[in-house]
Amino acid sequence: LDAAMGEAMGAVDSTRVILGERLDLVEANAAEFAKRLGELLARVEGKGVPCGPAREAVAAEATELREVVDTLRREVHALSCELAEERRERRGGIEDLGRLMDEVSSAAAASLERAAQPRPLQLPSCSSSLASATPGEAAD
């Protein structure tokens, strides 16, 4: 039981580390997105809607930012799915552990119950030659 519990907790811890690393990546992408979006908005607000090549550059950057947003959405979705899966696995592991503990408890209770019941002393039966022998012959 202790080994199973330790193994389950180890798996949960390693999953947390992996999810933490991925969350750090998503946060870094989000910070980069916020910075670039702020820069784009500052340019547009400062100059109005640009014309010609400047407009194309802003449109290209806006497209790039949309791709960053899509990437962030996919990462957040993937993290959410992994977290939900971890919770399901942990819940399943806890349920399995609970069933195992119930089985051990039931087996222990049944064993204690059997041990507590009085049992008649069973002696080996005598063979017919011993049953008809005299005490002196039986002793031999």
Beta strands, then each sheet from edge to edge (+ up, - down):
end
